[in-house]
Amino acid sequence: MKTFKFCPSCKSDDVSFDGVKEFKCNACSFTYFHNTAAAAAAILEYDGKILFIRREREPRKGKLDLPGGFIDPNESAEDGLNRELQEELGITLDTMKYIGSAPNVYKYKNVTYNTCDLLFYSKIETIPTKLDKSEIATLELLNPSKINKNDIAFISTQIGLE
């Protein structure tokens, strides 16, 4: 994985990668750490079923996913999740229960992001109707025991559902 070709500090092209997370400029010694990014997702239960989105965009377009997304700087996981739910589904959760976390790999435009996905659970009383069509192709209510794991976009979602 090579995230960039030139040092962001001195613009040298003599950049090495340790194979895990550290990029170092051999010309000026600038070091960039490509650390794990935080994301949050919601397991939303409606009438005994789980609400999934079908992804409208890459990565993993067409696969099942949980609503959520990356946490912005200066946001808590809960605030970031509620912002994402508002953007994607037009809803905000009053209560949510933290379930756990799982590692994930998110490849986007030739950059690999290692993420730590924080999973939350909440029951919902109505099915959202305000969808961000640029991110969501469809909503699907599925019985957890009948979900095909190969249809799920990310390993962290598979782990969280177990």
Protein Blocks (a to p, Z undefined) as FASTA:
>chain_A
ZZbfbdfklopabdcdehlmpccdfklopacdddddddddddddeehiacddddfbdehi
hiacdedddddehiafklmmmmmmmmmnopacfbdcdfbdcdddddeehiacdddddddd
dddfbdcfbdcfklmmbdcdddfklccfklpmblklmmmmZZ
